[in-house]
Amino acid sequence: MGASDSKLTFKQGIFRLSEPREIPAEDPYWAGFWELPESAEDIFSLFSPADIRRTRDNNLSNLETLILAVTSRLCILRHHPSFPDPELAPEKDALNCIRVLTRLLPFIYESDRLEDWEDKFFWGARRKRTRRDKIARTEVIFDEGDPEETPTEAEPEFEKAKPLAEELIDTLTDLLFFSDFTLPKASAGKNKVTYAIWQSGVGCNTPIASSKEFESNRTEILRLLLTLASKSMYTSANILPVKGVKAITYIATCPDKQVVLSVLCSLLNTTLKYNPATWRVPYDHVVFKDSKQILVTYCLQFLLVLVLYPIPEPGNGPPPKNFFRHFLGRLHRPQDFQFIFDGMNRILNQPLQATSSYLPGSHKSITWAPEILMLFWEMLQCNKRFRSFIIDTDRAHDMIILVLFYAIDQRNDPTKQGLVRMCIFILQTLSVEPNFGKGLYKTFEQQETLPASIRIPNFHGTYADYLITSIYTLLTTSKGKLDAIYPALLAIINNIAAYVQNLGRAPSSKLLQLFASMSAPSFLFANESNHTLLRSLLEALNAMIEHQYQSNPNLVYAIIRSKKRFQALRNFTLESAQEEIERHNQLKKEQGAETSRSNSIDSLRSPTVSRTPTLSNVPEESSAFAIGDDEDSDADSHHQEQPRSPLHSPSGASRSASITSSTDETVPLQLRGMSEKARGKMPVGQPAFSRQNSTTSLNSVNTPTLGVNGFFTPTTAWIESWLPALPLHTILTLISQLSPLLPPSTSSPTDTSTALDLIRSTPIAGIDPSPIRVHLFEWSPLSLGWYESLLWGFIFQGEMLVSKGTAGVWNGTSVRLFKVQEGERERPSLLKPMGAVDAVGSNLVQRIGSLNLRGVGGASGGATGGNGSAAPGTVRDV
């Protein structure tokens, strides 16, 4: 339909839809929707959002007939013996039916008032005429008896039929594996639908022939399947995991093993076989549109939609099994794991390689690295063999560096906070395995080859040193954007603490810097739960001492040199803390310090505080971040740039409390409210990754103490509720026995060496190793809502980038799962001719308790929001 008159005819037909008159189902008019358009662009450009909404709101019956007409035509073509014959059953007709449905469905999903109609129309029971009835009616029509005799028409015969949506999904699934449409032409007499895996890799060693036409057809089908599943976008995040989406449930619970495995392996292999390095001509991506990359994008996204989908509980028993997730968890061959790892590693490394090119921007950038990270996280959770394969080899070290790159590089981008948080949770998932912590003792030798954003100049240490230093960077330089998931960052340190050996001087100093910040009165008084962060850090220090005392003399020496801070914490009182705050406040005034800082100590002149300092903006407390002992400052020059300490880094106020949200859905954080007995006797065991955990902890939130102005007011009773339970015994015992033996601290290397030798050779009495505890990541309905919003934010982004912002499937619709904010379009450039948009996640960033970070036998939580990028709006945390 390249001619303008044909396009005009099609547009006039679209206008007829919204007119008051109902168009009969047998009218030839409907054939124009699959016969006239020549491309997807024709349908998306001519069938405007206004046209669809006008028809939907003014003449719903015509919209019903259109959907039934194109769906029926698609099903007829699929079963036609000659499909895809250009004359008898054209391929173009099927593609246009797919495109029309892709265009219409989002505008149906966005309308609340159509929800009941939609459920009945797509998922209600149906009847259709039996084949015998159709034959009988045909015989009556062509009866050559007396024309004056009017035959008596018999009562029509009907039989039960599948709901319309199920029939459509079954048809689309078959078309993904259809001879001469998406697969090579089958031999005569063979079934036209053959569930053959598209690419070699998992489950398939022999590749099958393909073509750009086959791949283009697969892309169109996958886009419609994603559109059917995109009902998720029009559901709020707190309802989505509970209510679910019927289309995804139907696909994920398919009982046919052959169908599931063929779809699963085809999507997985197509994604992981893709190699962007095969394009060698510089700036080719600026001129050409890579159809293969578009197919891979849809494969990866649809695979994630199926694999991470939590099937809602029916209320009368356990939920049905998600077979895609089930079979992904059943993979066990090392060669399959190596194939998966190689594919992920190749894609995740691409941004690092692109930035090191001699011609910046000369090679196309892969936009779905976040989705690959999500797939990696899914594999870690659902397949314990894959988890062992990664952790028990040096492959875990490669993934640590890649995950840290994405976290640190994007930490200050407000539109990438969902990605950063997911990276942190991936590291936490890895860290629960003992072998992960044990493997961190190896020296990190190629650190100088890393991008500048994550490189530590003059670094000579182990992977444990690098990991702890990177966590310190995330804690102290994220400008308050990650304060909601401080517990997760500390959980990683806790999980590896018992296995850390030969911790270097720089990371040891950074751990003590964190302690100085978290034990500062201004930080503890800022929030009724900030003391749980301090307790978590102390437990990590205890584990390093109790389990690896002689292997960590640098850490022990740093603790001894900071002994006064630990002793002061033991004697902490409300009065002394207020005096310290007031004294420091007066000192700052005398020095002419800024009084307008977002977390000014002026707000702490009384115990009531109006803001929550984070670790990147805690007011300075008597040089709490001096490295070394209480009197001596020992500058650290090992990091690329000295990160602003919690006591020195000015920043704006955070969106939420440091570790707890003000919303009612908050879950207690790790260790909150745990008794001394519970902390010391939590059972030891291997973690279990489950999507169906109990959510009873949602009801166990302690009501914070509020002052007259609605802000938290610290009291003596509140301090006494947590201070005696702080695990200070191990550290104070260490200080009392070692401090008299060590010479006065100086900057002399000889004295330091002597002190370290003394620590190695001196046993400590009265310190018994406590059981090693694991801080798990636990799912809840709220955290699943965040996770799904994150995924659909990525999908929204990917579609807008694929369509260049002009014909996106969901462009201009009323998405509810995340918020799309319109932004100014970038000026066209050689590399960004159509501009760009940032898409982000959900409003769940405030609900930090929904992401539980539970130790075995205890409960904990953290939080985050989703994110992504798209054009021309921005999906941001709410």
TAMO-V502017 format. One record per pair of residues at least 24 apart in sequence whose ideal C-beta (glycine too) atoms are under 7 Angstrom apart, sorted by the first residue. I is the first residue (numbers start at 1). J is the second residue. Records with the same first field share a line. If there is no record, write none. Layout:
I: J + J
This chain:
1: 36 + 37 + 38 + 42
2: 38
6: 36
7: 42 + 46
9: 36
10: 36 + 37 + 46
11: 46
14: 46 + 47 + 51
17: 55 + 59 + 62 + 63 + 66
18: 54 + 55 + 58 + 59
19: 59
20: 59
22: 61 + 62
23: 62 + 65
25: 65 + 69
30: 66 + 69
33: 66 + 70 + 96 + 100
34: 70 + 73 + 93 + 96 + 97
35: 93
37: 96
40: 99
41: 807
43: 96 + 99 + 100 + 103
44: 103 + 807
45: 807
47: 103
49: 107 + 812
52: 104 + 107
53: 107
56: 107 + 108 + 111
64: 121
67: 104
70: 97 + 100 + 101
71: 164 + 168
73: 97
74: 98 + 171
75: 167 + 171
78: 171 + 174 + 175
84: 180 + 181
91: 181
95: 217 + 220
98: 220 + 221 + 224
99: 220
101: 224
102: 223 + 224 + 227 + 809
105: 227 + 228
106: 227 + 230 + 809 + 810 + 813
107: 813
109: 230 + 231 + 234
110: 234 + 813 + 814
121: 164
122: 163 + 164 + 165
123: 163 + 165 + 246
124: 163
125: 160 + 163
126: 161 + 163 + 164
127: 158 + 159 + 160 + 161
128: 158 + 159 + 161
129: 156 + 157 + 158
130: 157 + 158 + 159
132: 157
133: 157
165: 246 + 247
166: 250
169: 228 + 247 + 250 + 251
172: 221 + 224 + 225
173: 259
175: 221
176: 218 + 221
177: 262
181: 217
182: 214 + 217 + 218
183: 208 + 214
184: 208 + 209
195: 258 + 259 + 262
196: 262
197: 262 + 265 + 266 + 269
198: 266 + 269 + 270
199: 266 + 269 + 270 + 273
200: 269
201: 268 + 269 + 272 + 273 + 339
202: 265 + 268 + 269 + 331 + 336 + 339
203: 261 + 265
204: 265 + 269
212: 291
215: 291 + 292 + 295
216: 291
218: 295
219: 294 + 295 + 298
222: 298 + 299 + 302
223: 298 + 809
225: 302
226: 298 + 301 + 302 + 305 + 795
227: 809
229: 305
230: 810
232: 788 + 792 + 817
233: 792 + 810 + 815 + 817
234: 815 + 816
235: 816 + 817
236: 816
237: 785 + 786 + 789 + 817 + 842 + 843 + 844
238: 782 + 785
240: 785 + 788 + 817
241: 310 + 781 + 784 + 785 + 788
242: 312 + 781
243: 312
244: 311 + 312
248: 305 + 306 + 309
249: 311
251: 306
252: 306 + 309 + 311 + 322 + 323 + 324
253: 311 + 320 + 321 + 322 + 323
254: 323
260: 323 + 324 + 327
261: 327
264: 324 + 327 + 328
267: 299 + 302 + 303
268: 303
270: 295 + 296 + 299
271: 296 + 299 + 300 + 303 + 343
272: 339 + 340 + 343 + 344
273: 343
275: 346
276: 350 + 364 + 366
279: 364
282: 359 + 362
283: 362
285: 364
286: 830 + 831
290: 364
294: 802
297: 368 + 798 + 802
300: 368 + 371 + 375
301: 371 + 795 + 798
304: 371 + 374 + 375 + 791
305: 791
307: 378
308: 378 + 787 + 791
310: 691 + 784
325: 382
328: 382 + 383
329: 382 + 383
331: 383 + 386
332: 385
334: 389
337: 386 + 389
340: 379
341: 390 + 395
344: 372 + 376
345: 398
347: 372
348: 372 + 402
349: 402
352: 405 + 451
355: 451
361: 831
367: 798 + 801
368: 798
369: 406
370: 419 + 794
371: 794
373: 403 + 406 + 422 + 423 + 426
374: 422 + 791
376: 426
377: 422 + 426 + 429
380: 429 + 430
381: 429 + 689
382: 689
387: 433
391: 430 + 433 + 435 + 436
392: 435
396: 430 + 436 + 439
397: 463
400: 463 + 467
401: 450
403: 427
404: 454 + 470
405: 451 + 454
407: 474
408: 453 + 454 + 470 + 473 + 474
409: 453 + 454
411: 474 + 478 + 481 + 482
412: 478 + 479 + 481
414: 481 + 876
415: 838 + 840 + 867 + 869 + 874 + 876
416: 867
417: 481 + 845 + 864 + 865 + 867 + 877
418: 790 + 793 + 840 + 841 + 864 + 865 + 866 + 867
419: 867
420: 482
421: 485 + 864
422: 790
424: 485 + 488 + 489
425: 488 + 777
427: 492
428: 488 + 491 + 492 + 777 + 853
429: 777
431: 492 + 495 + 496
432: 495 + 687 + 774 + 776
434: 499
436: 496
437: 495 + 496 + 498 + 499
438: 499
440: 464 + 467 + 496 + 499 + 500
441: 501 + 502
455: 640
456: 638 + 639 + 640
457: 640
458: 638
459: 638
461: 504
462: 502
464: 496 + 500 + 503
465: 503 + 504 + 507
468: 493 + 507 + 510 + 511
469: 506 + 507 + 510 + 639
472: 510 + 514
473: 643
475: 514 + 615
476: 615 + 616 + 643 + 644 + 645 + 646 + 649
477: 616 + 643 + 644
478: 616
479: 616 + 651
480: 614 + 616 + 617 + 651 + 652 + 654
483: 614 + 654 + 656 + 658
484: 656 + 845 + 848 + 862 + 863 + 864
485: 862 + 863 + 864
486: 533 + 615 + 658 + 659
487: 533 + 536 + 659 + 669 + 670 + 853 + 860 + 861 + 862
488: 853 + 862
490: 533 + 536 + 537 + 540
491: 670 + 775 + 853
493: 540
494: 536 + 539 + 540 + 543 + 775
495: 774 + 775
497: 540 + 543 + 544
498: 543 + 547 + 772
500: 544 + 548 + 552
501: 548 + 551 + 552
502: 551 + 552
503: 552 + 554 + 555
504: 554
505: 554
506: 636 + 638 + 639
508: 554 + 555 + 558
509: 558 + 627 + 636
511: 541 + 555
512: 558 + 559 + 562
513: 625 + 627 + 645
515: 565
516: 565 + 624 + 625
517: 615 + 618 + 624 + 625 + 645 + 646 + 647
519: 565 + 569
520: 618 + 621 + 624
521: 577 + 580 + 581 + 621
522: 581 + 601 + 604 + 613 + 618 + 619 + 621
523: 613 + 618
525: 577 + 604 + 607 + 609 + 714
526: 609 + 612 + 613 + 658
527: 612 + 657 + 658 + 659 + 660 + 712
528: 704 + 705 + 712 + 718
529: 659 + 660 + 669 + 672
530: 658 + 659
531: 722
532: 659 + 669 + 670 + 671 + 672
533: 658 + 659
535: 671 + 726 + 727
536: 670 + 671
538: 726 + 727 + 728
539: 727
541: 731
542: 727 + 730 + 731
545: 730 + 734 + 767
546: 730 + 767 + 769 + 770
547: 769
549: 764
550: 760
553: 756 + 759 + 760
554: 756
556: 734 + 759
557: 755 + 756 + 759
559: 731 + 734 + 735
560: 735 + 738 + 739 + 742
561: 628 + 629 + 745
562: 629 + 630
563: 735 + 739
564: 630
565: 630
566: 728 + 731 + 732 + 735
569: 728
570: 728 + 732
572: 723
574: 714 + 716 + 719
578: 607
580: 621
584: 620 + 621 + 622
597: 650
598: 651 + 652 + 653
599: 653
607: 713 + 714
608: 707 + 709 + 711 + 713
609: 711 + 712
610: 711
611: 653
612: 654 + 657 + 658
614: 654 + 658
615: 646
616: 644 + 646 + 649 + 651
617: 646 + 649 + 650 + 651
618: 646 + 647
619: 647
620: 647 + 648
621: 647
628: 745
629: 745
632: 745
634: 747
655: 845 + 846
656: 846 + 848
660: 848 + 849
661: 846 + 847 + 848 + 849 + 863
663: 846 + 847
665: 698 + 782 + 847 + 849 + 850
666: 701 + 847 + 848 + 849
667: 697 + 698 + 780 + 849 + 850 + 852 + 861
668: 697 + 700 + 701 + 849 + 859 + 861
669: 860 + 861
670: 775 + 853 + 854 + 855 + 858 + 860
671: 858 + 860
673: 702
674: 858
676: 725
678: 857 + 858
680: 770
682: 771 + 773 + 855 + 856 + 857 + 858
683: 856 + 857
684: 771 + 772 + 856
685: 856
687: 774 + 776
690: 779
691: 779 + 784
693: 778 + 779 + 780
695: 780 + 781
697: 852 + 859
698: 780
730: 767
733: 764 + 766 + 767
734: 764 + 767
737: 764 + 765
738: 762
773: 855 + 856
774: 855 + 856
775: 853 + 854 + 855 + 860
776: 854 + 856
777: 853
778: 852 + 854
780: 850 + 852
782: 844 + 847 + 850
783: 850 + 851
785: 842 + 844
786: 841 + 842 + 844 + 850 + 851 + 864 + 865 + 866
789: 817 + 818 + 841 + 842 + 844 + 866
790: 841 + 866 + 867
792: 817
793: 818 + 839 + 840 + 841 + 866 + 867 + 868 + 875
794: 868
796: 839 + 868 + 870 + 875
797: 839 + 868 + 869 + 870
800: 837 + 870 + 871
801: 871
804: 834
805: 834 + 835 + 837 + 871 + 872
817: 842
818: 842 + 866 + 875
819: 843 + 875 + 876 + 878
820: 873 + 875
821: 873 + 874 + 876
822: 872 + 873
823: 872 + 873 + 874
825: 872
834: 871
835: 871 + 872
836: 869 + 871
837: 869 + 870 + 871 + 872 + 873 + 874
838: 869 + 874
839: 867 + 868 + 869 + 870 + 874 + 875
840: 865 + 866 + 867 + 868 + 874 + 875 + 876 + 877
841: 865 + 866 + 867 + 875 + 877
842: 866
843: 878
845: 877
